[in-house]
Amino acid sequence: MAKWTPKHEAPEPLEGPVVATITGGTILWFVLFLVQVPFYGWFDDRDLTWWVWTCLAGAGLGLIGIWYVRKRDAAIKRHEAARAAEAAGGPAADTSTPESTRGPEA
């Protein structure tokens, strides 16, 4: 069997409204959970309670996802601002070390 080799380069990843997408999905999972809760007995009679708990798990994991993508988005914006400041000729702001712990400048 021959080894598969790609014929084209991989495309750049698409960047869109990631925070809004994850937030919308999380809201959708939570709404689905709330819609199913009144029918819990029906789901229980048919051994389908996993549907209800899957929606709750989706909402919970979505909250983690919202936290993650907000941090990621902020980090991307900080990186782009630092690159723009560096490209403009000014020194990039170093926010990793507080002013009080920096040594004397030469």
URZIPE-V762598 format. One line per field, one symbol per residue. psi: psi as a letter, one per 40 degrees, with the letter a starting at -180 (. if undefined). burial: # if it has 9 or more other ideal C-beta (glycine too) atoms within 8 Angstrom, else .. Layout:
# URZIPE-V762598
psi->???
burial->???
This chain:
# URZIPE-V762598
psi->hihhhieiihiiihhagdddddddddddddddddddddfddddddeffeddddddddddddddddddddddddddddddddddddddeeiiihhedhideeiiih.
burial->.................##.###.###.##.##..#...#..##....#.##..##.##..##.##..##.##....#...##.##....................
